[in-house]
Amino acid sequence: MASRGNALRGMDLNLLKAFDALMQERNVTRAAERLGVTQPSASAALARLRLLFGDELLVKSGREMRATPFAERIAERIHTMLLEVEDIVTSHEDFDPHQDEQTFRVMVTDYTALILMGPVARTLAAEAPHVRLELVTHGMSDHADRLHSGEVDLAVVPDRLSRHSGLPREELFVDEFALAGWRGNPRITDSMTIADFTATPYLSFSVGSEPSMVDSLLTELGHDTRANVLVASFVTGPLLLRGTGFVTFIQRRLADLLAESAELRVVSPPFEIPPLLETLTWHPRSTTDPGHRWLRKQIVAAAAAL
């Protein structure tokens, strides 16, 4: 029987990178584009991988390619291993924001993109011209899985989502919720009661599969949270209120920013809503990465300046 050392003799790490790309794309041509090689090179890599593992790995099914059970079983382990190897290789490197090229994928809502990441983007433009920032505004409820897989590098998420993930995190800023509606809506008053609210058309927000923080609280208080309008964008929602009788609950910082353009009247909620604490979270493998540390510092500084 071959020893583990013999099995690894002559192993080409690029083959495992090819396997990872093939599993991500399930398409030889797209995998070749991801790897920056020709399609025949990717096909040759697949043939070598099949020989190495003694398994077909990917088989044609109509116009698609499907992974074999064995390939599915090892895919996540190989993906994680490649991320760890990359971290080890780059862990000694310094990061020079003025010179280095790096891409960071940060998960945010459109609210935190506007309030927080705008200042961060301006800092990058001035101090890190070769750093690319990609803002991912979907999949918030799955942020921990996407950090584990390496799909995103950082996530700005509410404390209620990050506190039980077991991942490193840092508190960023606190906001409060306000009740908002079109300023021409006579129902919007400083003395609105919960009964007034429940009798008013309601616009709410849906971020992934999770109900909004306010809707969860309304459910706990025993009130109907069935919204007349449900939107996925915190920024779009307030703009839809103009000329309508709808009300909504939005973050105070966002309400202040959009008050004039959306013609909003903003009042205190008719019941107590806990403050919203936004946090920054990431995977432990990135904790000591110089570029990652630098970007985290910029985000924390932007939050402190709010």
C-alpha contacts under 8 A as a table, 3 or more apart, distances in Angstrom:
res1	aa1	res2	aa2	distance
2	A	6	N	6.00
2	A	7	A	6.44
3	S	6	N	5.19
3	S	7	A	6.26
4	R	7	A	4.99
4	R	8	L	6.38
5	G	8	L	5.29
5	G	9	R	6.27
6	N	9	R	5.03
7	A	11	M	7.98
8	L	11	M	5.25
12	D	15	L	5.54
12	D	16	L	7.45
13	L	16	L	5.34
13	L	17	K	6.56
14	N	17	K	4.86
14	N	18	A	6.11
15	L	18	A	4.96
15	L	19	F	6.21
15	L	45	A	6.32
15	L	48	R	7.89
15	L	49	L	6.85
16	L	19	F	4.85
16	L	20	D	6.16
16	L	78	I	7.10
16	L	82	L	7.93
17	K	20	D	5.06
17	K	21	A	6.25
17	K	82	L	7.33
18	A	21	A	5.11
18	A	22	L	6.07
18	A	31	A	7.46
18	A	35	L	7.11
18	A	42	A	7.10
18	A	45	A	6.64
18	A	46	L	7.57
19	F	22	L	5.09
19	F	23	M	6.12
19	F	46	L	7.24
19	F	49	L	7.28
20	D	23	M	5.19
20	D	24	Q	6.13
20	D	75	A	6.84
20	D	78	I	6.98
20	D	79	H	6.01
21	A	24	Q	5.04
21	A	25	E	6.10
21	A	31	A	5.14
21	A	32	A	7.98
21	A	34	R	6.74
21	A	35	L	7.05
22	L	25	E	5.26
22	L	26	R	5.28
22	L	27	N	6.28
22	L	28	V	6.37
22	L	31	A	5.22
23	M	26	R	5.25
23	M	67	A	7.37
23	M	75	A	6.92
24	Q	31	A	7.75
25	E	28	V	7.60
25	E	30	R	6.20
25	E	31	A	5.76
26	R	31	A	7.59
26	R	58	L	7.49
26	R	64	E	7.46
26	R	65	M	5.60
26	R	66	R	6.81
26	R	67	A	7.58
27	N	30	R	5.49
27	N	31	A	6.03
27	N	64	E	7.47
27	N	65	M	6.52
28	V	31	A	5.04
28	V	32	A	6.12
28	V	39	Q	6.63
28	V	42	A	6.20
28	V	43	S	6.44
29	T	32	A	5.13
29	T	33	E	6.46
29	T	39	Q	5.38
29	T	42	A	7.57
30	R	33	E	5.03
30	R	34	R	6.24
31	A	34	R	5.00
31	A	35	L	6.17
31	A	42	A	7.03
32	A	35	L	5.09
32	A	36	G	5.89
32	A	37	V	5.10
32	A	38	T	5.73
32	A	39	Q	5.36
32	A	41	S	7.47
32	A	42	A	5.38
33	E	36	G	5.01
33	E	37	V	6.34
33	E	38	T	7.42
33	E	39	Q	7.92
34	R	37	V	7.97
37	V	41	S	6.32
37	V	42	A	6.93
38	T	41	S	5.22
38	T	42	A	6.52
39	Q	42	A	5.13
39	Q	43	S	6.22
40	P	43	S	4.98
40	P	44	A	6.09
41	S	44	A	5.03
41	S	45	A	6.19
42	A	45	A	4.99
42	A	46	L	6.27
43	S	46	L	5.10
43	S	47	A	6.35
44	A	47	A	5.05
44	A	48	R	6.30
45	A	48	R	5.08
45	A	49	L	6.10
46	L	49	L	5.00
46	L	50	R	6.16
47	A	50	R	5.16
47	A	51	L	6.41
48	R	51	L	5.08
48	R	52	L	6.07
49	L	52	L	4.90
49	L	53	F	6.08
50	R	53	F	5.41
50	R	54	G	5.49
50	R	55	D	5.20
50	R	56	E	5.33
50	R	57	L	6.46
51	L	54	G	5.14
51	L	55	D	7.19
55	D	68	T	8.00
55	D	70	F	7.47
56	E	59	V	6.52
56	E	68	T	7.00
57	L	67	A	5.56
57	L	68	T	5.14
57	L	70	F	6.96
57	L	71	A	5.10
58	L	65	M	5.86
58	L	66	R	5.38
58	L	67	A	4.49
58	L	68	T	6.00
58	L	71	A	7.60
59	V	65	M	5.26
59	V	66	R	5.39
59	V	67	A	6.48
59	V	68	T	7.25
60	K	63	R	6.94
60	K	64	E	5.84
60	K	65	M	4.38
60	K	66	R	6.30
61	S	64	E	5.23
61	S	65	M	5.55
61	S	66	R	6.41
62	G	65	M	7.75
67	A	70	F	7.95
67	A	71	A	5.80
67	A	72	E	6.17
68	T	71	A	5.18
68	T	72	E	6.29
69	P	72	E	5.12
69	P	73	R	6.15
70	F	73	R	5.03
70	F	74	I	6.50
71	A	74	I	5.43
71	A	75	A	5.84
72	E	75	A	5.31
72	E	76	E	7.66
73	R	76	E	7.29
74	I	77	R	5.35
74	I	78	I	6.23
75	A	78	I	5.35
75	A	79	H	6.16
76	E	79	H	5.04
76	E	80	T	6.09
76	E	149	S	7.83
77	R	80	T	5.24
77	R	81	M	6.07
78	I	81	M	4.96
78	I	82	L	6.16
79	H	82	L	5.31
79	H	83	L	6.45
79	H	149	S	7.48
80	T	83	L	5.15
80	T	84	E	6.26
80	T	149	S	6.90
81	M	84	E	5.04
81	M	85	V	6.15
82	L	85	V	5.06
82	L	86	E	6.16
83	L	86	E	5.15
83	L	87	D	6.23
83	L	150	G	7.44
84	E	87	D	5.02
84	E	88	I	6.22
84	E	285	R	7.08
85	V	88	I	5.08
85	V	89	V	6.19
86	E	89	V	5.19
86	E	90	T	6.21
87	D	90	T	5.32
87	D	91	S	5.67
87	D	285	R	7.02
87	D	286	S	7.43
87	D	289	D	7.28
88	I	91	S	5.22
88	I	92	H	7.92
89	V	92	H	7.28
90	T	93	E	5.42
90	T	289	D	7.52
91	S	288	T	7.14
91	S	289	D	5.83
91	S	290	P	7.47
93	E	290	P	7.15
94	D	290	P	5.95
94	D	291	G	7.85
95	F	100	D	6.64
95	F	290	P	5.40
95	F	291	G	5.35
95	F	294	W	7.83
96	D	99	Q	5.50
96	D	100	D	5.49
97	P	100	D	5.63
97	P	127	E	6.39
97	P	128	A	4.59
97	P	129	P	7.68
97	P	130	H	7.68
97	P	131	V	7.32
97	P	291	G	7.88
98	H	127	E	5.89
98	H	128	A	4.88
98	H	129	P	6.53
98	H	130	H	7.33
99	Q	128	A	7.25
99	Q	129	P	7.77
99	Q	130	H	6.72
100	D	128	A	7.81
100	D	130	H	6.24
100	D	131	V	7.06
101	E	130	H	4.78
101	E	131	V	5.23
101	E	132	R	7.63
102	Q	130	H	6.92
102	Q	131	V	4.94
102	Q	132	R	6.17
102	Q	291	G	7.82
103	T	131	V	5.85
103	T	132	R	4.53
103	T	133	L	5.90
103	T	134	E	7.33
104	F	131	V	7.76
104	F	132	R	6.29
104	F	133	L	5.14
104	F	134	E	6.10
104	F	152	V	7.55
104	F	153	D	6.09
104	F	154	L	7.90
105	R	133	L	6.12
105	R	134	E	4.64
105	R	135	L	5.90
105	R	136	V	6.75
105	R	151	E	7.66
105	R	152	V	4.89
105	R	153	D	5.30
105	R	154	L	6.69
106	V	133	L	7.33
106	V	134	E	6.17
106	V	135	L	5.03
106	V	136	V	5.90
106	V	152	V	5.91
106	V	153	D	5.86
106	V	154	L	4.75
106	V	155	A	5.48
106	V	156	V	7.44
107	M	135	L	5.81
107	M	136	V	4.52
107	M	137	T	5.86
107	M	138	H	7.44
107	M	140	M	7.19
107	M	143	H	7.52
107	M	152	V	6.66
107	M	153	D	7.99
107	M	154	L	6.20
107	M	155	A	4.42
107	M	156	V	6.06
107	M	157	V	7.99
108	V	111	Y	7.78
108	V	112	T	5.90
108	V	113	A	5.92
108	V	135	L	6.50
108	V	136	V	6.03
108	V	137	T	5.20
108	V	138	H	7.78
108	V	140	M	7.53
108	V	155	A	6.20
108	V	156	V	5.24
108	V	157	V	6.85
109	T	112	T	5.37
109	T	113	A	6.06
109	T	136	V	7.93
109	T	137	T	5.12
109	T	138	H	7.43
109	T	140	M	7.72
109	T	156	V	7.82
109	T	157	V	7.94
109	T	233	S	7.90
109	T	234	F	7.75
110	D	113	A	4.84
110	D	114	L	6.11
110	D	137	T	6.40
110	D	233	S	6.51
110	D	234	F	6.35
110	D	235	V	6.44
111	Y	114	L	5.34
111	Y	115	I	6.12
111	Y	233	S	8.00
111	Y	234	F	5.78
111	Y	235	V	6.24
111	Y	254	L	6.94
112	T	115	I	5.01
112	T	116	L	5.22
112	T	117	M	6.57
112	T	156	V	7.42
113	A	116	L	5.67
113	A	117	M	4.70
113	A	118	G	6.39
113	A	135	L	7.53
114	L	117	M	6.08
114	L	118	G	5.58
115	I	118	G	6.44
115	I	119	P	7.90
115	I	253	R	7.51
115	I	254	L	7.21
116	L	119	P	6.11
116	L	120	V	6.85
116	L	299	I	7.51
116	L	302	A	6.43
116	L	303	A	6.35
116	L	306	L	7.92
117	M	120	V	4.77
117	M	121	A	5.95
117	M	299	I	7.39
117	M	302	A	7.89
118	G	121	A	5.16
118	G	122	R	6.44
119	P	122	R	5.11
119	P	123	T	6.34
119	P	302	A	6.27
120	V	123	T	5.06
120	V	124	L	6.28
120	V	298	Q	6.38
120	V	299	I	6.16
120	V	302	A	6.33
121	A	124	L	5.05
121	A	125	A	6.21
121	A	133	L	7.61
122	R	125	A	5.10
122	R	126	A	6.35
123	T	126	A	5.23
123	T	127	E	5.87
123	T	128	A	7.45
123	T	298	Q	7.71
124	L	127	E	5.19
124	L	128	A	4.62
124	L	129	P	6.23
124	L	131	V	6.88
125	A	128	A	5.89
125	A	129	P	5.21
126	A	129	P	6.58
128	A	131	V	5.47
136	V	152	V	7.95
137	T	140	M	7.44
138	H	207	V	7.59
138	H	208	G	7.02
139	G	142	D	5.34
139	G	143	H	6.33
139	G	207	V	7.89
139	G	208	G	5.99
140	M	143	H	5.13
140	M	157	V	7.28
140	M	207	V	6.85
140	M	208	G	6.40
141	S	144	A	8.00
141	S	161	L	7.23
141	S	207	V	7.69
141	S	208	G	6.16
141	S	209	S	6.76
141	S	210	E	6.49
142	D	145	D	5.53
142	D	146	R	6.34
143	H	146	R	5.10
143	H	147	L	6.11
143	H	155	A	6.71
144	A	147	L	5.12
144	A	148	H	6.19
144	A	165	S	6.52
144	A	167	L	7.72
145	D	148	H	5.02
145	D	149	S	6.19
146	R	149	S	5.09
146	R	150	G	6.12
146	R	151	E	5.17
146	R	152	V	5.92
147	L	150	G	5.13
147	L	151	E	6.16
147	L	152	V	5.37
147	L	153	D	6.15
147	L	154	L	6.99
147	L	155	A	7.80
147	L	282	W	6.34
147	L	283	H	5.77
148	H	151	E	7.78
148	H	283	H	6.23
149	S	152	V	7.83
150	G	153	D	6.37
152	V	155	A	7.40
153	D	282	W	6.40
153	D	283	H	7.54
153	D	286	S	7.89
154	L	280	L	7.01
154	L	281	T	5.90
154	L	282	W	4.88
154	L	283	H	7.80
155	A	280	L	5.78
155	A	281	T	5.35
155	A	282	W	6.44
156	V	278	E	6.67
156	V	279	T	5.57
156	V	280	L	4.64
156	V	281	T	6.52
157	V	161	L	6.50
157	V	162	S	6.52
157	V	278	E	5.65
157	V	279	T	5.45
157	V	280	L	6.53
157	V	281	T	7.60
158	P	161	L	5.59
158	P	162	S	6.55
158	P	276	L	6.86
158	P	277	L	5.66
158	P	278	E	4.38
158	P	279	T	5.78
159	D	162	S	5.11
159	D	163	R	5.54
159	D	276	L	7.70
159	D	277	L	5.50
159	D	278	E	5.77
159	D	279	T	5.81
160	R	163	R	5.92
160	R	164	H	7.90
161	L	164	H	7.01
161	L	165	S	7.53
162	S	165	S	5.40
162	S	166	G	7.95
162	S	167	L	7.69
162	S	169	R	7.59
162	S	279	T	7.28
162	S	281	T	7.13
163	R	166	G	7.24
167	L	281	T	6.59
167	L	282	W	6.36
167	L	283	H	6.00
167	L	284	P	6.75
168	P	281	T	5.68
168	P	282	W	5.91
168	P	283	H	6.68
168	P	284	P	6.40
169	R	279	T	6.52
169	R	280	L	5.31
169	R	281	T	4.09
169	R	282	W	6.57
170	E	279	T	5.56
170	E	280	L	5.15
170	E	281	T	6.49
171	E	277	L	7.28
171	E	278	E	6.37
171	E	279	T	4.43
171	E	280	L	6.33
172	L	277	L	7.40
172	L	278	E	5.58
172	L	279	T	5.10
172	L	280	L	6.55
172	L	300	V	6.08
172	L	303	A	5.49
172	L	304	A	7.20
173	F	277	L	5.98
173	F	278	E	5.59
173	F	279	T	7.35
173	F	303	A	5.88
173	F	304	A	7.16
173	F	306	L	7.89
174	V	275	P	6.54
174	V	276	L	5.53
174	V	277	L	4.54
174	V	278	E	6.30
175	D	251	Q	6.36
175	D	252	R	6.45
175	D	253	R	6.87
175	D	275	P	5.89
175	D	276	L	5.06
175	D	277	L	6.54
176	E	251	Q	5.69
176	E	252	R	5.56
176	E	253	R	7.98
176	E	273	I	7.76
176	E	274	P	7.40
176	E	275	P	4.81
176	E	276	L	5.72
177	F	249	F	6.14
177	F	250	I	5.40
177	F	251	Q	4.54
177	F	252	R	5.47
177	F	268	S	7.97
177	F	269	P	7.39
177	F	273	I	6.85
177	F	275	P	7.11
177	F	276	L	7.56
178	A	249	F	5.49
178	A	250	I	5.59
178	A	251	Q	6.20
178	A	252	R	5.65
178	A	255	A	7.70
178	A	266	V	6.42
178	A	267	V	5.98
178	A	268	S	5.25
178	A	269	P	5.53
179	L	247	V	6.88
179	L	248	T	5.78
179	L	249	F	4.63
179	L	250	I	6.58
179	L	266	V	5.77
179	L	267	V	5.32
179	L	268	S	5.79
179	L	269	P	5.08
180	A	188	I	7.65
180	A	238	P	7.73
180	A	247	V	5.62
180	A	248	T	5.44
180	A	249	F	6.09
180	A	250	I	6.95
180	A	255	A	7.61
180	A	264	L	6.30
180	A	265	R	5.64
180	A	266	V	4.49
180	A	267	V	6.35
181	G	185	N	6.86
181	G	188	I	6.53
181	G	238	P	7.63
181	G	241	L	5.91
181	G	242	R	7.55
181	G	245	G	7.34
181	G	246	F	6.17
181	G	247	V	4.59
181	G	248	T	6.52
181	G	264	L	5.52
181	G	265	R	5.54
181	G	266	V	6.80
182	W	185	N	5.42
182	W	188	I	7.98
182	W	241	L	5.44
182	W	242	R	4.94
182	W	243	G	6.31
182	W	244	T	6.58
182	W	245	G	7.17
182	W	246	F	7.58
182	W	247	V	7.71
182	W	262	A	7.48
182	W	263	E	5.82
182	W	264	L	4.74
182	W	265	R	5.86
183	R	186	P	7.74
183	R	188	I	7.50
183	R	242	R	7.84
183	R	263	E	5.80
183	R	264	L	5.01
183	R	265	R	4.53
184	G	243	G	7.07
185	N	188	I	5.97
185	N	243	G	7.78
185	N	244	T	7.11
185	N	245	G	5.76
186	P	189	T	7.36
187	R	192	M	7.86
187	R	196	D	7.99
187	R	200	T	7.87
187	R	245	G	7.79
188	I	192	M	6.95
188	I	247	V	7.96
188	I	265	R	7.15
188	I	267	V	7.68
189	T	192	M	5.51
189	T	267	V	6.98
190	D	267	V	5.65
190	D	268	S	6.73
191	S	270	P	7.79
192	M	196	D	5.78
192	M	197	F	6.87
192	M	269	P	7.91
192	M	270	P	5.93
193	T	196	D	5.02
193	T	197	F	6.31
193	T	270	P	5.06
193	T	271	F	7.88
194	I	197	F	4.98
194	I	198	T	6.23
194	I	270	P	5.31
194	I	271	F	6.73
195	A	198	T	5.23
195	A	199	A	6.31
196	D	199	A	5.27
196	D	200	T	6.48
197	F	200	T	5.21
197	F	247	V	8.00
197	F	270	P	7.55
198	T	201	P	7.75
198	T	223	H	7.86
198	T	224	D	7.61
200	T	245	G	7.35
200	T	246	F	6.69
200	T	247	V	7.06
201	P	227	A	7.59
201	P	228	N	6.21
201	P	245	G	6.40
201	P	246	F	4.74
201	P	247	V	6.45
202	Y	227	A	5.18
202	Y	228	N	5.47
202	Y	229	V	6.70
202	Y	246	F	5.25
202	Y	247	V	5.20
202	Y	248	T	6.01
203	L	227	A	5.55
203	L	228	N	5.95
203	L	229	V	4.72
203	L	230	L	5.90
203	L	231	V	7.69
203	L	237	G	7.42
203	L	246	F	6.14
203	L	247	V	6.00
203	L	248	T	5.15
204	S	212	S	7.74
204	S	215	D	7.90
204	S	227	A	5.80
204	S	228	N	7.96
204	S	229	V	6.35
204	S	230	L	5.00
204	S	231	V	6.45
204	S	237	G	7.77
204	S	248	T	6.10
204	S	249	F	7.39
205	F	211	P	7.71
205	F	212	S	6.11
205	F	230	L	5.41
205	F	231	V	4.94
205	F	232	A	5.52
205	F	233	S	6.92
205	F	234	F	6.84
205	F	237	G	7.61
206	S	209	S	7.31
206	S	210	E	6.87
206	S	211	P	5.91
206	S	212	S	6.02
206	S	230	L	6.59
206	S	231	V	6.05
206	S	232	A	4.96
206	S	233	S	7.85
207	V	210	E	6.08
207	V	211	P	7.06
207	V	212	S	7.03
207	V	232	A	5.68
207	V	233	S	7.88
208	G	232	A	7.97
211	P	215	D	6.22
211	P	216	S	6.22
212	S	215	D	5.18
212	S	216	S	6.22
213	M	216	S	5.21
213	M	217	L	6.37
214	V	217	L	5.04
214	V	218	L	6.16
214	V	249	F	7.40
214	V	273	I	7.20
215	D	218	L	4.95
215	D	219	T	6.16
215	D	225	T	5.81
216	S	219	T	5.17
216	S	220	E	6.36
217	L	220	E	5.01
217	L	221	L	6.27
217	L	273	I	7.63
218	L	221	L	5.00
218	L	222	G	6.30
218	L	223	H	5.30
218	L	224	D	7.12
218	L	225	T	6.46
219	T	222	G	5.03
219	T	223	H	5.49
219	T	224	D	6.68
219	T	225	T	6.58
220	E	223	H	7.60
227	A	230	L	6.12
231	V	234	F	7.68
231	V	236	T	7.73
231	V	237	G	6.35
233	S	236	T	5.22
233	S	237	G	6.10
234	F	237	G	5.43
234	F	238	P	7.26
234	F	250	I	7.44
235	V	238	P	6.28
235	V	239	L	7.14
235	V	254	L	7.73
236	T	239	L	5.31
236	T	240	L	6.50
237	G	240	L	5.32
237	G	241	L	7.03
238	P	241	L	5.42
238	P	242	R	7.74
238	P	248	T	7.60
238	P	250	I	7.82
238	P	255	A	7.89
238	P	258	L	7.55
238	P	262	A	6.37
238	P	264	L	7.72
239	L	242	R	6.20
239	L	258	L	7.92
239	L	261	S	7.68
239	L	262	A	4.89
240	L	244	T	7.92
240	L	262	A	7.83
241	L	244	T	5.46
241	L	245	G	7.34
241	L	246	F	5.97
241	L	247	V	7.13
241	L	262	A	7.30
241	L	264	L	7.83
242	R	262	A	6.04
242	R	263	E	6.29
242	R	264	L	7.42
249	F	269	P	7.80
250	I	254	L	6.96
250	I	255	A	6.45
251	Q	254	L	5.33
251	Q	255	A	6.16
252	R	255	A	4.92
252	R	256	D	6.16
253	R	256	D	5.22
253	R	257	L	6.32
254	L	257	L	5.03
254	L	258	L	6.17
255	A	258	L	5.26
255	A	259	A	5.54
255	A	264	L	7.70
255	A	266	V	7.12
256	D	259	A	5.32
257	L	260	E	7.72
258	L	261	S	5.44
258	L	262	A	5.69
258	L	263	E	7.87
258	L	264	L	7.53
259	A	262	A	5.52
259	A	263	E	5.57
259	A	264	L	4.76
259	A	265	R	7.15
259	A	266	V	7.80
260	E	263	E	4.96
260	E	264	L	6.62
261	S	264	L	7.97
269	P	272	E	6.87
269	P	273	I	7.60
282	W	286	S	7.07
282	W	287	T	7.64
283	H	286	S	5.80
283	H	287	T	7.14
284	P	287	T	5.21
285	R	288	T	7.42
285	R	289	D	7.95
286	S	289	D	5.22
286	S	292	H	6.44
287	T	292	H	7.20
287	T	293	R	6.80
288	T	292	H	7.53
288	T	293	R	6.63
289	D	292	H	5.24
289	D	293	R	6.03
290	P	293	R	5.11
290	P	294	W	6.18
291	G	294	W	5.06
291	G	295	L	6.31
292	H	295	L	5.25
292	H	296	R	6.19
293	R	296	R	5.14
293	R	297	K	6.21
294	W	297	K	5.16
294	W	298	Q	6.49
295	L	298	Q	5.07
295	L	299	I	6.34
296	R	299	I	5.16
296	R	300	V	6.15
297	K	300	V	5.17
297	K	301	A	6.08
298	Q	301	A	5.09
298	Q	302	A	6.16
299	I	302	A	5.10
299	I	303	A	6.24
300	V	303	A	5.08
300	V	304	A	6.22
301	A	304	A	5.05
301	A	305	A	6.32
302	A	305	A	5.16
302	A	306	L	6.64
303	A	306	L	5.39
